[in-house]
């Protein structure tokens, strides 16, 4: 299964999403993003071309895992009261 080189992981319970970049056979953590602007800045620093378009467009270069794109807050699951 082929994955996008940029991954925005599931939101953390303390807020924010880890951003990683896969290249050269390894994965680097770019930082903990709390907004699209953070992701864009991480990608800019990693010298990803057109980081605005990658984050805000419908780019195949980025996977948003565990939550909808552009959501940075943790949504705790409802407790099972049954």
Secondary structure, DSSP 4 states (H G I P E B T S, - for coil): ----SEEEEEEPTTS-EEEEEEETTEEEEEEEESSHHHHHHHHHHTT-TTHHHHHHTT-TTEEE-SS-TT--S--PPPP---
